[in-house]
């Protein structure tokens, strides 16, 4: 790998990561806001099956958002595509969006709360008692 090719690969990776970080942060904030406004129920009193269904629905919404945004990022051109034989479409991170998916999940307060309460529901149903280390 030549120095020029390496430079373009690192620069392209940086651009793509910044796209995912920026878009992921904004989308996460928007989803949190919309879901908080729409959802005013008490999760702790909700039946386990209904809470599980809501977690699944929330995950589907995130998956759709991820799919749409990943396709948008793939269409953003790299300014130096073709220079030194570098091909932007071959960048592996265009398909993954690891940073993006981590960021969105990290900032989904509603989803994290639902999962925590769901976990407590399941533990209680199974009679599981946690031993806390002191």
Secondary structure, DSSP 4 states (H G I P E B T S, - for coil): --HHHHHHHHHHHHHHHHHHHHHHHHHHHHHHHHHHHH----GGGS-HHHHHHHHHHHHHHHHHHHHHHHHHHHHSPPTTTTGGG--GGG-THHHH-HHHHHHHHHT-HHHHHHHHHHHHHHHHHHT--PPPP-
